[in-house]
């Protein structure tokens, strides 16, 4: 697998991967793709790459992008579901279903944490449905529950690397 920063011409893929990042529990019908046009969802990708703190990393299997992780700093009150504060980027991630369970998600989490750390960012956050098995991946990657609602967690990771 190859991991690389996305450039401007690849940002159109974010919409596709954002849709895949929406957790649908087993046995439930998928949400319509029009959900991506709702302001509270669209804010994760709208004008991506034009705001300070926007960062996206993709992984490829040969020439096919199979996973993307991206982060964005939100400013209150226009914030995302995993908002912690104005200085903490909220990350989103999706890996194609055929490529899950191969450690790709863990490596994407490591890559984005490393890049943000190099940028002087001190922590990352995310939002996850309580029924999503990815919670275990996030915990293994060092994310801790920051706040909790009836259906989801906001998780936060402080960026500290032993080698630095």
Backbone as ProteinMPNN parsed JSONL, in Angstrom:
{"seq_chain_A": "XXXXXXXXXXXXXXXXXXXXXXXXXXXXXXXXXXXXXXXXXXXXXXXXXXXXXXXXXXXXXXXXXXXXXXXXXXXXXXXXXXXXXXXXXXXXXXXXXXXXXXXXXXXXXXXXXXXXXXXXXXXXXXXXXXXXXXXXXXXXXXXXXXXXXXXXXXXXXXXXXXXX", "coords_chain_A": {"N_chain_A": [[0.832, -1.188, 0.0], [0.422, 2.228, -0.731], [0.835, 5.364, 0.767], [-0.233, 8.659, 0.633], [-0.35, 12.266, 0.543], [-3.346, 13.865, -0.355], [-3.933, 15.741, -3.304], [-5.174, 18.814, -4.776], [-6.671, 17.99, -7.064], [-7.702, 15.574, -6.336], [-9.621, 15.993, -4.404], [-12.295, 15.752, -5.036], [-12.936, 13.143, -4.575], [-13.459, 13.023, -1.899], [-16.163, 13.397, -1.326], [-17.367, 10.995, -2.085], [-16.051, 9.233, -0.309], [-16.81, 10.374, 2.12], [-19.529, 9.768, 2.169], [-19.354, 6.99, 2.438], [-18.273, 6.914, 4.948], [-20.316, 7.342, 6.692], [-21.901, 5.775, 9.232], [-23.788, 2.863, 9.005], [-25.799, 0.764, 10.679], [-25.806, -2.85, 10.773], [-28.329, -4.431, 8.9], [-29.902, -2.181, 8.612], [-31.292, 0.221, 6.326], [-29.394, 1.959, 3.827], [-28.616, 5.472, 4.072], [-30.021, 8.113, 2.063], [-28.064, 9.447, -0.656], [-28.363, 12.15, -0.843], [-28.094, 13.177, 1.672], [-25.592, 14.188, 1.927], [-25.744, 16.777, 1.093], [-26.744, 18.228, 3.156], [-26.153, 20.886, 5.382], [-24.795, 20.298, 7.857], [-23.414, 18.008, 7.259], [-22.147, 18.449, 4.804], [-20.258, 20.357, 5.527], [-17.946, 19.013, 6.199], [-16.472, 18.579, 3.92], [-16.747, 20.669, 2.121], [-15.289, 23.083, 0.054], [-12.784, 22.01, 0.558], [-9.367, 21.983, 1.473], [-8.908, 24.627, 1.319], [-8.973, 25.821, 3.72], [-7.213, 26.688, 6.714], [-5.495, 24.042, 8.265], [-6.802, 21.992, 6.957], [-6.395, 18.726, 5.863], [-5.627, 15.838, 4.055], [-5.172, 12.378, 3.553], [-4.477, 9.682, 1.485], [-4.708, 6.183, 0.751], [-3.416, 3.85, -1.514], [-4.006, 1.032, -3.605], [-2.146, -0.169, -5.883], [-3.138, 1.783, -8.518], [-5.553, 2.52, -7.478], [-7.512, 4.296, -5.23], [-8.102, 3.34, -2.001], [-8.667, 4.008, 0.56], [-9.282, 6.841, 2.612], [-8.314, 9.382, 4.834], [-9.195, 12.295, 6.515], [-8.877, 15.611, 7.838], [-10.142, 18.464, 9.561], [-10.212, 21.748, 10.849], [-12.689, 23.111, 12.819], [-14.684, 25.984, 13.473], [-16.301, 27.271, 16.234], [-19.531, 28.719, 16.14], [-19.999, 26.951, 14.064], [-19.54, 24.018, 13.849], [-18.335, 20.571, 13.718], [-19.599, 17.203, 14.33], [-17.813, 15.96, 16.024], [-16.567, 17.966, 17.415], [-14.206, 19.582, 19.497], [-12.594, 21.802, 20.215], [-11.593, 25.005, 18.844], [-8.981, 24.678, 17.943], [-8.44, 22.021, 17.531], [-8.269, 19.657, 15.098], [-10.904, 17.856, 13.554], [-11.238, 14.54, 12.623], [-12.099, 12.41, 9.842], [-12.788, 9.261, 8.322], [-12.581, 6.679, 5.864], [-12.529, 3.408, 4.554], [-12.496, 1.324, 1.769], [-14.829, -1.373, 1.655], [-13.867, -3.945, 0.881], [-11.246, -3.812, 1.647], [-11.038, -3.59, 4.328], [-10.073, -4.523, 7.675], [-7.424, -5.082, 7.33], [-5.503, -3.574, 8.487], [-5.285, -1.071, 7.39], [-6.828, 1.156, 8.185], [-5.738, 1.658, 10.74], [-3.145, 2.381, 10.035], [-3.664, 4.67, 8.497], [-4.676, 6.332, 10.514], [-2.352, 6.632, 12.051], [-0.697, 7.962, 10.189], [-2.02, 10.436, 9.709], [-2.006, 11.533, 12.258], [0.738, 11.84, 12.667], [1.396, 13.701, 10.637], [-0.17, 15.938, 11.403], [0.992, 16.401, 13.893], [3.556, 17.214, 13.104], [2.81, 19.657, 12.106], [2.393, 21.088, 14.343], [0.087, 20.665, 15.741], [-1.769, 19.734, 18.592], [-3.725, 17.899, 19.372], [-6.276, 15.572, 18.251], [-9.64, 14.95, 17.137], [-12.694, 13.013, 16.93], [-15.9, 11.795, 15.876], [-18.012, 9.124, 16.721], [-20.403, 6.612, 16.174], [-21.967, 4.79, 18.756], [-22.498, 2.14, 18.2], [-20.711, 1.414, 16.297], [-18.188, -0.718, 15.251], [-15.648, 0.314, 14.841], [-14.864, 1.791, 16.982], [-13.177, 0.314, 18.614], [-10.82, 0.241, 17.104], [-10.152, 2.968, 17.171], [-9.707, 3.315, 19.926], [-7.487, 1.615, 20.285], [-5.698, 3.105, 18.847], [-5.206, 5.173, 20.529], [-7.194, 7.032, 21.098], [-9.468, 8.579, 23.312], [-12.552, 8.559, 25.113], [-14.184, 11.585, 25.089], [-16.527, 13.163, 25.272], [-19.989, 12.221, 25.568], [-23.001, 11.258, 23.964], [-26.419, 10.229, 23.675], [-26.304, 8.47, 21.488], [-23.71, 8.513, 20.442], [-20.084, 8.903, 20.632], [-17.715, 11.438, 21.316], [-14.419, 11.4, 20.607], [-11.038, 11.846, 21.637], [-7.614, 12.454, 20.966], [-4.462, 13.007, 22.307], [-1.586, 14.275, 20.838], [1.374, 12.865, 21.059], [4.541, 11.724, 20.624], [6.754, 9.145, 21.204], [9.332, 9.098, 20.097], [10.047, 11.7, 19.831]], "CA_chain_A": [[0.0, 0.0, 0.0], [1.093, 3.522, -0.813], [0.131, 6.422, 1.481], [0.211, 9.962, 0.144], [-1.252, 13.394, 0.72], [-4.193, 14.17, -1.505], [-3.774, 17.092, -3.823], [-6.447, 19.451, -5.132], [-7.471, 17.285, -8.067], [-8.286, 14.395, -5.72], [-10.593, 16.333, -3.377], [-13.63, 15.315, -5.444], [-13.148, 11.824, -3.981], [-13.885, 13.142, -0.513], [-17.615, 13.243, -1.237], [-17.623, 9.556, -2.145], [-15.581, 8.615, 0.923], [-17.642, 10.885, 3.21], [-20.755, 8.96, 2.182], [-19.005, 5.675, 2.983], [-17.916, 7.07, 6.36], [-21.545, 7.408, 7.491], [-22.128, 4.44, 9.778], [-25.109, 2.27, 8.866], [-25.778, -0.525, 11.383], [-26.238, -4.033, 10.01], [-29.769, -4.614, 8.809], [-30.597, -0.927, 8.33], [-31.148, 0.706, 4.961], [-28.489, 3.101, 3.691], [-29.226, 6.795, 3.97], [-29.899, 8.608, 0.682], [-26.854, 10.249, -0.896], [-28.698, 13.568, -0.679], [-27.684, 13.597, 3.018], [-24.327, 14.918, 1.791], [-26.05, 18.179, 0.814], [-27.158, 18.891, 4.381], [-25.024, 21.706, 5.851], [-24.03, 19.686, 8.942], [-22.585, 16.955, 6.664], [-21.358, 19.085, 3.751], [-19.152, 21.139, 6.102], [-16.743, 18.188, 6.312], [-15.704, 18.536, 2.666], [-16.972, 21.865, 1.303], [-14.091, 23.916, -0.158], [-11.68, 21.365, 1.249], [-8.044, 22.396, 1.033], [-8.819, 26.085, 1.319], [-9.004, 26.319, 5.099], [-6.046, 26.267, 7.497], [-5.719, 22.805, 8.997], [-7.33, 20.934, 6.091], [-5.371, 17.74, 5.528], [-6.199, 14.559, 3.621], [-4.196, 11.358, 3.177], [-5.108, 8.527, 0.834], [-3.903, 4.993, 0.528], [-3.714, 3.258, -2.818], [-3.608, -0.309, -3.987], [-1.745, 0.176, -7.257], [-3.613, 3.133, -8.824], [-6.904, 2.672, -6.941], [-7.598, 4.801, -3.863], [-8.921, 2.396, -1.237], [-8.981, 4.594, 1.848], [-8.917, 8.247, 2.804], [-8.544, 10.008, 6.128], [-9.029, 13.742, 6.374], [-9.171, 16.384, 9.031], [-10.483, 19.873, 9.355], [-10.494, 22.537, 12.051], [-13.97, 23.809, 12.791], [-14.793, 27.144, 14.352], [-17.601, 27.376, 16.875], [-20.541, 27.693, 16.341], [-20.149, 26.151, 12.841], [-18.614, 22.919, 14.104], [-18.734, 19.221, 13.363], [-20.129, 16.343, 15.391], [-16.728, 15.604, 16.932], [-15.898, 19.206, 17.798], [-13.649, 19.706, 20.841], [-12.284, 23.222, 20.325], [-11.213, 25.6, 17.557], [-7.614, 24.309, 17.572], [-8.335, 20.573, 17.364], [-8.913, 19.146, 13.885], [-11.76, 16.673, 13.636], [-10.917, 13.67, 11.501], [-13.063, 11.463, 9.276], [-12.037, 8.239, 7.596], [-13.301, 5.56, 5.271], [-11.759, 2.435, 3.788], [-13.397, 0.473, 0.981], [-15.179, -2.566, 2.428], [-13.004, -5.082, 0.529], [-9.899, -3.588, 2.182], [-11.107, -3.46, 5.79], [-9.516, -5.63, 8.437], [-6.045, -5.325, 6.889], [-4.626, -2.614, 9.156], [-5.215, 0.18, 6.639], [-7.367, 2.219, 9.028], [-4.755, 1.965, 11.784], [-2.024, 3.1, 9.417], [-4.143, 6.012, 8.153], [-4.718, 7.093, 11.766], [-0.96, 6.977, 12.394], [-0.168, 8.937, 9.224], [-2.583, 11.778, 9.888], [-1.515, 12.033, 13.541], [2.121, 12.26, 12.454], [1.404, 14.939, 9.838], [-0.669, 17.04, 12.226], [2.01, 16.659, 14.916], [4.582, 18.019, 12.421], [2.247, 20.988, 11.908], [2.255, 21.725, 15.642], [-1.227, 20.372, 16.314], [-1.573, 18.977, 19.831], [-4.708, 16.835, 19.562], [-7.253, 15.297, 17.193], [-10.907, 14.441, 17.646], [-13.584, 12.366, 15.972], [-17.2, 11.381, 16.392], [-18.291, 7.747, 16.304], [-21.631, 5.986, 16.664], [-21.655, 3.803, 19.791], [-22.644, 0.788, 17.652], [-19.703, 1.221, 15.255], [-17.046, -1.474, 15.765], [-14.411, 1.092, 14.687], [-14.495, 2.33, 18.294], [-12.034, -0.464, 19.102], [-9.666, 0.736, 16.352], [-9.809, 4.291, 17.692], [-9.128, 3.135, 21.261], [-6.129, 1.073, 20.112], [-4.871, 4.195, 18.309], [-4.971, 6.157, 21.576], [-8.311, 7.952, 21.298], [-10.215, 8.366, 24.547], [-13.868, 9.202, 25.103], [-14.127, 12.959, 25.586], [-17.925, 13.407, 25.658], [-20.888, 11.142, 25.155], [-24.42, 11.549, 23.833], [-27.188, 8.982, 23.71], [-25.969, 7.555, 20.393], [-22.34, 8.596, 19.928], [-18.987, 9.408, 21.439], [-16.662, 12.282, 20.768], [-13.164, 10.857, 21.112], [-9.926, 12.784, 21.463], [-6.266, 11.899, 21.14], [-3.362, 13.963, 22.443], [-0.496, 13.862, 19.96], [2.691, 12.77, 21.684], [5.259, 10.613, 20.039], [7.887, 8.78, 22.06], [10.614, 9.359, 19.459], [10.312, 13.134, 19.714]], "C_chain_A": [[0.876, 1.251, 0.0], [0.218, 4.536, -0.083], [0.67, 7.751, 0.989], [-0.825, 11.029, 0.446], [-2.087, 13.555, -0.54], [-3.848, 15.56, -2.005], [-5.129, 17.58, -4.324], [-7.292, 18.656, -6.119], [-8.143, 16.035, -7.488], [-9.398, 14.721, -4.723], [-12.019, 15.92, -3.758], [-13.953, 13.932, -4.868], [-13.668, 11.905, -2.552], [-15.387, 12.946, -0.367], [-17.992, 11.765, -1.22], [-17.219, 8.881, -0.823], [-16.329, 9.132, 2.145], [-18.921, 10.068, 3.312], [-20.469, 7.587, 2.795], [-18.672, 5.752, 4.468], [-19.143, 7.146, 7.259], [-21.888, 5.992, 7.941], [-23.586, 4.032, 9.615], [-25.062, 0.915, 9.582], [-26.296, -1.658, 10.498], [-27.759, -4.149, 10.06], [-30.551, -3.345, 8.542], [-30.333, -0.5, 6.891], [-30.162, 1.864, 4.913], [-29.263, 4.412, 3.629], [-29.099, 7.264, 2.523], [-28.654, 9.474, 0.529], [-27.104, 11.746, -0.755], [-28.35, 14.077, 0.719], [-26.404, 14.427, 2.955], [-24.545, 16.403, 1.524], [-26.513, 18.934, 2.054], [-25.956, 19.643, 4.961], [-24.175, 21.041, 6.93], [-23.157, 18.524, 8.463], [-21.624, 17.577, 5.645], [-20.149, 19.833, 4.304], [-17.864, 20.335, 6.235], [-15.872, 18.207, 5.051], [-15.807, 19.805, 1.822], [-15.717, 22.73, 1.267], [-12.861, 23.332, 0.528], [-10.353, 21.765, 0.618], [-7.843, 23.893, 1.057], [-8.815, 26.68, 2.719], [-7.753, 25.863, 5.833], [-6.387, 25.006, 8.291], [-6.336, 21.693, 8.177], [-6.194, 20.005, 5.68], [-6.054, 16.436, 5.148], [-5.083, 13.636, 3.149], [-4.961, 10.176, 2.608], [-4.141, 7.356, 0.823], [-4.387, 4.344, -0.758], [-3.254, 1.812, -2.873], [-3.391, -0.204, -5.497], [-2.253, 1.577, -7.54], [-4.991, 3.434, -8.242], [-6.838, 3.175, -5.501], [-8.585, 3.921, -3.103], [-9.273, 2.916, 0.157], [-8.517, 6.031, 1.905], [-9.217, 8.621, 4.248], [-8.329, 11.503, 5.934], [-9.431, 14.426, 7.667], [-9.397, 17.841, 8.696], [-10.709, 20.525, 10.712], [-11.831, 23.242, 11.85], [-13.943, 24.948, 13.789], [-16.204, 27.19, 14.921], [-18.261, 28.688, 16.427], [-20.731, 26.763, 15.138], [-19.24, 24.922, 12.931], [-19.209, 21.564, 13.73], [-19.218, 18.434, 14.569], [-19.067, 15.995, 16.428], [-15.941, 16.806, 17.412], [-15.458, 19.164, 19.26], [-13.333, 21.17, 21.125], [-11.781, 23.702, 18.963], [-9.826, 25.177, 17.069], [-7.429, 22.823, 17.283], [-9.029, 20.135, 16.085], [-9.767, 17.915, 14.199], [-11.473, 15.821, 12.405], [-12.106, 12.806, 11.106], [-12.259, 10.478, 8.449], [-12.992, 7.221, 7.007], [-12.326, 4.711, 4.466], [-12.763, 1.575, 3.038], [-13.611, -0.855, 1.695], [-14.28, -3.76, 2.125], [-11.606, -4.981, 1.138], [-9.887, -3.448, 3.711], [-10.521, -4.697, 6.455], [-8.084, -5.976, 8.064], [-5.056, -4.344, 7.522], [-4.526, -1.269, 8.46], [-5.716, 1.354, 7.486], [-6.379, 2.638, 10.106], [-3.597, 2.764, 11.21], [-2.44, 4.507, 8.99], [-4.206, 6.892, 9.401], [-3.32, 7.521, 12.195], [-0.427, 8.078, 11.492], [-0.712, 10.334, 9.48], [-2.135, 12.367, 11.219], [-0.087, 12.563, 13.398], [2.193, 13.581, 11.69], [0.923, 16.13, 10.662], [0.332, 17.401, 13.323], [3.124, 17.529, 14.337], [4.117, 19.454, 12.218], [2.054, 21.737, 13.23], [0.904, 21.533, 16.303], [-1.029, 19.466, 17.528], [-2.571, 17.856, 20.058], [-5.616, 16.72, 18.348], [-8.53, 14.797, 17.846], [-11.669, 13.753, 16.522], [-14.894, 12.071, 16.67], [-17.473, 9.989, 15.864], [-19.579, 7.269, 16.965], [-21.249, 4.896, 17.663], [-21.734, 2.363, 19.268], [-21.563, 0.453, 16.627], [-18.503, 0.449, 15.825], [-15.705, -0.739, 15.623], [-13.978, 1.736, 16.001], [-13.254, 1.619, 18.819], [-10.738, -0.035, 18.408], [-9.206, 2.076, 16.928], [-9.177, 4.185, 19.083], [-7.704, 2.597, 21.166], [-5.174, 2.152, 19.612], [-4.661, 5.318, 19.327], [-6.07, 7.186, 21.785], [-9.066, 7.565, 22.56], [-11.548, 9.101, 24.446], [-13.758, 10.553, 25.8], [-15.505, 13.379, 26.092], [-18.773, 12.295, 25.064], [-22.298, 11.697, 25.019], [-25.153, 10.205, 23.893], [-26.697, 7.977, 22.67], [-24.502, 7.555, 19.964], [-21.354, 9.071, 20.988], [-18.227, 10.444, 20.629], [-15.395, 11.758, 21.435], [-12.036, 11.818, 20.774], [-8.614, 12.057, 21.722], [-5.293, 13.058, 21.281], [-2.193, 13.432, 21.635], [0.837, 13.998, 20.681], [3.347, 11.55, 21.074], [6.531, 10.384, 20.835], [9.228, 9.167, 21.432], [10.957, 10.844, 19.402], [10.342, 13.799, 21.048]], "O_chain_A": [[1.923, 1.306, 0.646], [-0.996, 4.572, -0.284], [1.882, 7.953, 0.932], [-2.014, 10.743, 0.585], [-1.587, 13.4, -1.654], [-3.512, 16.448, -1.221], [-6.113, 16.84, -4.296], [-8.519, 18.655, -6.013], [-9.066, 15.497, -8.1], [-10.062, 13.805, -4.238], [-12.864, 15.756, -2.878], [-15.124, 13.594, -4.694], [-14.258, 10.947, -2.053], [-15.835, 12.38, 0.63], [-18.837, 11.34, -0.432], [-17.962, 8.057, -0.289], [-16.472, 8.398, 3.123], [-19.352, 9.715, 4.41], [-21.267, 7.084, 3.587], [-18.78, 4.75, 5.175], [-19.016, 7.024, 8.478], [-22.135, 5.115, 7.114], [-24.498, 4.749, 10.026], [-24.356, 0.01, 9.135], [-27.112, -1.447, 9.6], [-28.384, -3.989, 11.108], [-31.75, -3.412, 8.27], [-29.292, -0.815, 6.314], [-30.095, 2.662, 5.848], [-30.413, 4.452, 3.192], [-28.17, 6.858, 1.825], [-28.24, 10.152, 1.47], [-26.165, 12.521, -0.57], [-28.313, 15.288, 0.935], [-26.159, 15.266, 3.821], [-23.629, 17.205, 1.707], [-26.66, 20.156, 2.011], [-24.857, 19.091, 5.022], [-22.954, 21.197, 6.927], [-22.255, 18.097, 9.183], [-20.434, 17.263, 5.631], [-19.125, 19.935, 3.629], [-16.789, 20.921, 6.371], [-14.684, 17.891, 5.105], [-15.02, 19.988, 0.893], [-15.151, 23.068, 2.306], [-12.004, 24.067, 1.018], [-10.231, 21.872, -0.603], [-6.734, 24.379, 0.839], [-8.673, 27.891, 2.889], [-7.276, 24.753, 5.596], [-7.446, 24.923, 8.914], [-6.396, 20.555, 8.641], [-5.153, 20.459, 5.204], [-6.961, 15.981, 5.845], [-4.17, 14.056, 2.438], [-5.959, 9.729, 3.173], [-2.923, 7.525, 0.878], [-5.582, 4.292, -1.05], [-2.252, 1.43, -2.269], [-4.344, -0.156, -6.275], [-1.833, 2.508, -6.853], [-5.541, 4.507, -8.493], [-6.19, 2.561, -4.653], [-9.741, 3.771, -3.499], [-10.094, 2.318, 0.852], [-7.495, 6.395, 1.325], [-10.24, 8.227, 4.809], [-7.384, 11.919, 5.262], [-10.206, 13.903, 8.468], [-8.911, 18.364, 7.694], [-11.315, 19.936, 11.607], [-12.06, 23.888, 10.828], [-13.266, 24.883, 14.815], [-17.184, 27.151, 14.176], [-17.566, 29.701, 16.347], [-21.565, 25.859, 15.203], [-18.28, 24.803, 12.17], [-20.405, 21.432, 13.466], [-19.241, 18.943, 15.69], [-19.393, 15.76, 17.591], [-14.772, 16.679, 17.777], [-16.22, 18.77, 20.142], [-13.748, 21.715, 22.148], [-11.571, 22.904, 18.05], [-9.534, 25.31, 15.88], [-6.359, 22.414, 16.834], [-10.252, 20.227, 15.987], [-9.392, 17.061, 15.001], [-11.466, 16.323, 11.281], [-12.989, 12.514, 11.913], [-11.188, 10.806, 7.937], [-14.054, 6.936, 7.56], [-11.43, 5.221, 3.794], [-13.767, 1.147, 3.607], [-12.675, -1.404, 2.276], [-13.958, -4.522, 3.037], [-10.862, -5.961, 1.144], [-8.836, -3.213, 4.307], [-10.481, -5.777, 5.865], [-7.582, -7.037, 8.433], [-3.892, -4.298, 7.124], [-3.761, -0.407, 8.893], [-5.101, 2.42, 7.5], [-6.199, 3.829, 10.36], [-3.124, 3.715, 11.831], [-1.649, 5.443, 9.108], [-3.833, 8.064, 9.353], [-3.126, 8.648, 12.651], [0.216, 9.016, 11.961], [0.04, 11.308, 9.472], [-1.905, 13.573, 11.31], [0.249, 13.612, 13.947], [2.959, 14.474, 12.053], [1.53, 17.2, 10.629], [0.5, 18.577, 13.646], [3.587, 18.465, 14.988], [4.938, 20.369, 12.163], [1.605, 22.883, 13.238], [0.608, 22.169, 17.315], [-0.217, 18.542, 17.494], [-2.309, 16.95, 20.85], [-5.715, 17.635, 17.531], [-8.509, 14.285, 18.966], [-11.343, 13.886, 15.343], [-14.984, 12.094, 17.898], [-17.202, 9.696, 14.699], [-19.81, 7.492, 18.154], [-20.295, 4.155, 17.428], [-21.107, 1.466, 19.832], [-21.506, -0.676, 16.139], [-17.871, 0.908, 16.776], [-14.721, -1.148, 16.238], [-12.837, 2.183, 16.119], [-12.376, 2.252, 19.404], [-9.686, 0.044, 19.042], [-8.014, 2.288, 17.146], [-8.214, 4.893, 19.381], [-6.814, 3.061, 21.879], [-3.981, 2.12, 19.915], [-4.005, 6.312, 19.017], [-5.899, 8.119, 22.569], [-9.276, 6.385, 22.842], [-11.655, 10.131, 23.78], [-13.304, 10.651, 26.94], [-15.636, 13.888, 27.205], [-18.34, 11.543, 24.191], [-22.744, 12.499, 25.84], [-24.536, 9.168, 24.138], [-26.673, 6.774, 22.93], [-24.088, 6.683, 19.199], [-21.721, 9.557, 22.058], [-18.114, 10.336, 19.408], [-15.308, 11.681, 22.66], [-12.075, 12.511, 19.758], [-8.522, 11.173, 22.574], [-5.3, 13.983, 20.47], [-1.849, 12.255, 21.742], [1.35, 15.098, 20.882], [2.757, 10.472, 21.023], [7.288, 11.316, 21.105], [10.162, 9.524, 22.149], [12.05, 11.206, 18.967], [10.554, 15.009, 21.13]]}, "name": "protein", "num_of_chains": 1, "seq": "XXXXXXXXXXXXXXXXXXXXXXXXXXXXXXXXXXXXXXXXXXXXXXXXXXXXXXXXXXXXXXXXXXXXXXXXXXXXXXXXXXXXXXXXXXXXXXXXXXXXXXXXXXXXXXXXXXXXXXXXXXXXXXXXXXXXXXXXXXXXXXXXXXXXXXXXXXXXXXXXXXXX"}
